[in-house]
Amino acid sequence: MAFASQEDVFAVLEDVLPPIFAKYGKYNTASKPPFRRIPYLESLATYGSDKPDLRIDLTASDVTELFEGTEFEPFKKGPVKAVAITDCTLTRKQIEKLLADCEVQSGAKGYWFKTDEKGEIAGGVAKFVPKEKAAEKLGLAPNTLVVLAAGDLAVKASGVFIKTFGAECPGHMDKEKYEFCWIVDFPMYEIGEESGQLEFCHNPFSMPKGGLDTLIKAEKGEIDPLSITADQYDLVCNGVELSSGAVRNHDPEIMVKAFELVRLGEDDVKSRFPAMYNAFCYGAPPHAGIAPGVDRMVMLLAGEESIREIIPFPMNKNAQDVMMGAPGEVTDKQLAELNIKVTV
């Protein structure tokens, strides 16, 4: 939409989606506008994911300080994240089975301890837990299970804990509704895992908040480029990313400056993105938009867990359609009809 802001985009989707989901969805209840807005970093810290399922009432806590000076080797390297699950009746065998499943999904080993009916801490790694501090930090009530993970994958693991234990422990997930939220304030830049240098985090063509002034301050070293957020947003429902959008960086000067911070000059922008760069040089109005994932919406409306269930001819992991035998061989005659020549 031309001359539109993030607020305009939000208003359109918040007007259109709730009545559709409430009327045609498997569940009859959907979030009423305005949808909750959660900053990206807050979502990671609280839910261990940028696609939180708000039907689950569990959250993650940073308990790194509880284990300072610990003798338990896995917790010596932080951070340590914990998810407390009240009124938990799972057995030791069930807990360890779920933690094993979580490890497969997150790559991080999970640990646990619980409080008994009297509120005493026992089981799992209980002997390494500072009981009074833990009770105060986590507000532990009797019959509470606490699952933990440490290290670089701790945040990701906490998100898997929430999703897995939330679904398995009665009373912590209301499955019969649609819970929408916006994830906002995505970082503009990040440090690349392989390069170790500054790179774009998500969408390089979104408008950095603060515009050109913010980028110039980062270039001069007055602010940390990692602190720059972008005018981009995701719409999430029941733990599924339904749509992504942004306020476009429509100004060639701001676009070039944004790329200069990742070591690419104006000539690089012209050669890599000629259509967009040239169009914006003719003058384009401020504009914003969003790309709805209609197939994912249909999946949620139908109450399905996998998108493959609502696609007539889904592809397998090798991008093959086993029903239609696609992709198939193309004959030289077919290529000639299209004036295509294969040279590799």
Buried (B, 14 or more C-beta within 10 A) or exposed (E): EEEBBBEBBBBBBBEEBBEEBBEEBEBEBBBEEEBEBBBBEBBBBBBBBBBBBBBBEBBBBBBBEBBEEBEBEBBBEBBBBBBBBBEBEBEEEEBBEBBEBBBEBBBBBBBBBBBEEEEEBEBBBBEBBBBEEBBEBBEBEEBBBBBBBBBEBBBBBBBBBBBBBBBBBEEBBEEEBBBBBBBBBBBBBEEEEEEEEBBBBBBBBBBBBBBBEBBEBBEEEEBEBBEBBBBBBBBBBBBBBBBBBBBBBBBBEBBBBBBBBBEBEBEBBBEEBEEBBEEBEEEBEBBBBBEBBEEBBBBBBEEEEEBEEBEEEEBEEEEEBEEEEEEEEEEEEEEEEEEEEEEE
